[in-house]
Amino acid sequence: MLAVYLSPVYILLNLYILRWLLRWMSACSGYFHGKKAKACVAVVYTLLATALLTGFLMPAGNLQRVLKLIGNYWLGVMLYALLVILAADLIRLILRIFVWKDWGRDKETDKKWKILRERRGFAVIGAVCVILMAAACIGGAINARIIRTTDYDISIDKHAGNLDELKIVLAADLHLGYNVGHLEMEQMVRKINAQKPDLVVIAGDIFDNEYEALDDPDRLISILKGIKSKYGTYACYGNHDIQEKILAGFTFGGKHEKKESDPRMDEFLKKAGITLLKDKGLLIADSFYLYGRPDFHRPGRGIDVRRTAEEITSDFDKDKPIIVIDHEPKELDELSKAGVDLDLCGHTHDGQTFPGNLTVGLMWENSYGYLRKGDMHNIVTSGVGVFGLFMRLGTKAEICAVNVRFAG
């Protein structure tokens, strides 16, 4: 319902961008003064701006996939077009109020600022704006596809059987679907295997809501089966590992219907050699515990209320290290007091793209990176994939290599 209320805002913002674009193109060339040229530009712009909606309404197929991908790129283009154009118009307004106030009455003022108020001045300023938009969008799109490795070194003051060290690779937020597919997974698997990990964990949002969005699931399974580690690969589900229709970040479906993961998602992970921990834990190599928590907001199929932090560790030998994978970095105090030593999370994307990366810290105690909470270490990754707009600006796609030393 919120999407319906916000749709007029989306339309108005696009009209604002389109109006600016037509003015700039007209300033650049007299060809765009004509109604036919303006109409052609408006039609192309409308097709791009409505690609997400068109793809949402179309039946599943290659055309739908292309339209959704175009729409996800368009969200980024629209974001940075708005930021740049609004900044340019704000600067122009400030100049008009404080600098050009004597325009037409003072010859020196007229002469000094004449070029900026003429058509050619607007053409030059507009060109600078377009270059800035293009640089942000192209750079953000390229950056989103490059997966980097971030290293962490921590020490846990406990004995872990015969283990002195443990190398864990943390991945999260794959968002397999229209944006992320074979190329990104092949790159991720190469990066993981290069670390020669003892343990690999995936902290939720493996899927991007719709199982049908996967492009050739069998091939994706084959790629993920290539992950190599001593003790295996384990995962928990996140808030997007459920089956539901989604449009520009808004979900659709029955209001009172419980959103659950698709059984095919479970089967996908099983075939890929990934052990799904659904509010359960296990003792690995008689050395350390690993527990996978359901998502805080959407615990998924078969779980109505997830276990508390105290319930998680109640049956564990707390003299052994306890590692938890949890999609959202919540309940850090509770986990620390319950005796958890290492909490591995994702979800936040570190804000994914500017300016979100500047504000995400207001929402989470640890929105990205490392935080010490009592005796517990909390690490939040910005994730491998993207949600919605296919861009990253000011953040990075990553896996985390966590080097654990047991000092007990």
N, C-alpha and C positions, 0 to 999 in steps of 0.2 A: 504493500500500500504506500509506503514511503516513496518508492520509485515513481509512483503515479503523481504524487504531490510535487516531487522535484523535477519532473519532466519539463514543466514550463521554464524553470530556471536553466535547464540544459539548452532548451530552444533559444532563450534570450541570449545566453552567452555565445552560442554559435552565430546568432544574427549579428552580435557585436563584432565578432572576429571577421565574419563575411563582409560586413560593411567596411571595416578597416582595410581588408584585402582589396576590395573593389576600388576604394579611394586611392590606395597605393598603386595599383596596376594602372589606373587612369592617369595618375601623375607620371608614371614611367613612360606610357605610350598612348598616343591619341587613338590607337586601335580599340582600346577598351572603353572609349567614350560611348560606343554604340551599344544599343540594347541587346543585340544578338550576342555579342562577345560577353557582356555581363551575364546574360542568361546562361550561356555555356559554362562560365565559371561557377555560377550559382548551382547548376545541376551537378557538376562534378563534386563540388563541396558538399552538397546534400547527400550524395551517394556515400561519400566517405564518413560523414557525420552520423549516418543512419546504418552503417555497415553492421554494427553490433546488434541492433534491433532486428535487422533483416535476417542475419544469421541465426538469431534466437528463434525467430518465427519459422524458419525453413526446416524441412525434414533433414535428418542426419545424412551426410554425404560430403564429398570433396568440396563442393561449392560452399556448403555451410562452414566447413573448416577454414576455407580461405577468407570468407567474410568475417568470421570471428577473429581471425588473426589480424586482418586489416583493422577491424574495430579496436582491438587491443592496442595496436600501434597508434591509432588515431587518438585514443584517450591521452597518450603522452604528448602527441602533437598539440592537442587542444590545451593541455595544461600549460605547456611552455609558451604557446602562442598567447594565452591569456596573461601570463606573468610578464612577458616582454612588452606586449601592447599596453597593458595597464600601467607599467612603469614608464613607458614613453609618453602616454597621455597625461600621467601625473606630473612628469617633468615639464611637459608643455603647458599644463595648467598653472604650475608654479611660476614659470617664466611669464605667462600672460598677466598674472596678478602682480608680481613684484618687479619684473624687468621691463615688460612691454606696456606698462601702464601709461607711459607718455607717447605711445605709438600714434603717429599722425599729428602730434603737436611739437615734437622735438626732432629736428633734422638729423642730428647725430645718432639718436636712437633708431630712427628709420633706416639710416644707412648701415648701421652696425648689424642689425638683426634682419635686414631685408631678405636675405637668402633663405633663412629658416622659415619665413612666413610665406615664401613663394612655393609654387608647385614643384620646382626642381629641388627645393630644400626638403620638402616632404618625401620626394622620391628617394633622396639620399638617406634620410633618416629611416625610412621604411626599409631600404635595402640593408642597413645595419641591423635593424630588428629581425629581418628574415634570416640573415646570416647567424645571428645569435640563436634564433629558434632552431635552425638547422643543425648548428653545432651541438646544442643541448640534446636534440632528439637523436641524431646519428650517434653521438658519443654515448648517450644513455643506452641505445639499442645494442651497440657493440659491447659495451661494458657488461650488460646483462648476460651475455653469452660466454664471458670469460670466467671460469671457475678458479679461484685462488685457494691457497692453503694457508691457514692461520694456525700458529703453534702456541700451545700453552704448556707450561711446566708446573706441576703441583705436587705437593707432598702430603700423604695421609699417614698419620701417626698410629698405624695399626699393622699387625702381622697379616700377611695374605698367603698363608701356607708356605710353599716353597718359592713364591714369587717375590722378587725384589722390585721389579718394575712392570708396568703394564702400559702398552701403547694403545690408546683408544682413538678411533676416527669417528667424529661426530658429524653427521649430515642431517639436514632437516629441510622441510618446505620444498620438496621436489616439484610439487604441483604438476604432476604428469597430466597432460591434456592438450589443449589447443596451442599453448605457448611452448611447452617444454616436451621434448621427445627424444628420439634416438641419438642425435648428435650431442645433446647435453648430457645424456646418461653415459654415453661412451667416454666423454671427457671426464665425467665424475668418477667412473670406475677406474680409469687410468690413474687419476690423481690419488684415489684411495689406495690402490695397489702399490703405488710408488712409495707409500709410507710403511709398507710391510707391517700392517697392524696386527695386534693380538686380538682385538675386538672391534667390531663396527656396529654403531648404533644409529638408527634413523628416528629422530624425534618428531614424528608426525607430519601431517599434510603431505603424504606421499602422492595422493591423488588430488585433482582439482574439481571435486564435486561430481562430475559426470564420468562414469566408467566408459560410456560411449565416446568420450572425447579422446581416448587413447588411440593413437595411430599405430596399428599393428601390434597388439598386446603381446603376441608370441615373440616378436623380435625384442621388445622391451624386456620380457622375461629372460630371454637368452643373454641380453647384455648384463642385466643385474646378477644373473647367476655367475658372472665372471668375477664378482667381488671375492677376494681371497683374504682370509684371516684365520688365525690360529683357533679361536674359540667360536667363530661364526658371526652372523649378522642378525641383529635383533631390532625390533621396531615397536613403536606405539602409534596409535592413531591420533590425529589432530582434528580441529573443527571443520576442515574441508574434506576429511575422509568419510564423507557421507554422500548418499545419492540424492541430489536435488538440482533443480534448474537454477542457473545463476545468470544475471544480466548486469554488467558493469558494477559488480560487487553486491548487488541486491539479489536475495534469494526469493524463489517463488515455490509455491506448493501449499498444501493444506495448513491452515493456521494452527490447528490443534493436533496435527499429525506429527508423531515423533519422527525426527529425522535420524535415519540409521545408515550404516555402511552397507554397500551392496555386497552380497555374498561372493560375487565375482572378485571383489577386491581382496577378500581373505584368500581365495583360491589363487589369485595372481601372486601374492606374496609367498604362499606355500610353494608354488612352482618355481619361483625365483630363488628359493633357498633362504628366505628371510623369515625368521621366527617372530611371529606377532605376539607380544605380551599384552594381554587384555586384563589389566588390573591383577597381574600375577607376577611373581618373582621366582628366581631359581638360583641355586648355588652352583657357580661355575668353577670347575677344576678343584673343588673343595677349598677354594681360596677366597672368593669374594661373591657377594650377592649382586644380582642385577634385577631391577624391578621396573616394569613398564606400566605407566599410569594412563588411564583413559583421559580424554580431553576434559577440562574443567567444565566447559559449557555444554558440550555435546559428547557424553560418554559413549554413545553408540549402541549398537545392537547387543541386547542381552544384559545391559548394565543400566540401571536407573540412577543410582547414586554411587559414585566411586568411593573407594575406601579412604579413610582419613590417613594422615601421615603416621599417627600412632599405630593404627591398625596395620599399616604396611610393614613396620619393623617389629611388631609385637612377637612374631614367631622366629625372628632372626637372632643369630648369635652376634651381638653387637661388638664383640671383640674382633670380628671380621669386617673388612671394608664393605660398605653398602653404597651401591651406585644406583641412581634412579634416572630414568628417562621420562620426561614429562613435556608435552608439547608447549604449554604456556608456562612462563616463569612466574608461577603464583605459589602462594603458601610457603614462601622461603623460610620464614620464621618457624613454622610448624614442622617442616622437614628437618631443619637444623636441630630443633629440640628433640625430635624423634630419633636422632642418631644417624641420619643420613650423612654420608661423607662427601658425595659428589652428585650434583644435580645437573643434568644435561638437558638443555631446552632449545626451542626455536621460536616460531610463531611471529615474532615482531618484524622480521625482515630488516631490522635496523631502520625502519621507516621507508625502505626500498628506494625512494627517490626524493630529491630536493623538491619542496621544503619539508617533506614528511620526516626526513632524518633529523631535522632540527627540533621537532615537537614530540617525537615518539618517547623521549625520555620522561615526559610529563605523565605518561600513562603506566610506566612500569618501574619498579624499584631497580631492576637491572634490565634495561632494554636491549643491551648488546654487550658482549665481551665478558669480562671476569668480575665476580663479586665474591668476597669472603663474608659468610654469614655465620658467626660463631665459629664452630669447627668445620663447617660445611663449605665446600667450594661450589659456586654456581657459575656455569658457563652457558651463555646464550649465543647461538650462531645466527648470522643474518640470512642463512639458508642458501640453497643451491638454485632454486627456481624463482619465479616471480608470480605475483597474483595481479590480475587485471592488466593494467598497462605494461607492455613488454619493454620496460626500461629500468635502468638503475643509474642514478646520478647522485654522487656523494656517498654511495654505499657500494658493497661488492658482493658478488656471488661467491660462496666459499664452502669448503669443508674445514673442519677443525681437527688438528692432530694434537691430542691431549696426552702428554707424557706424564704418567703417574709414577711417583716413587713412594714405595711403602717404607716408612721409617720406623716401624714398630720394633 
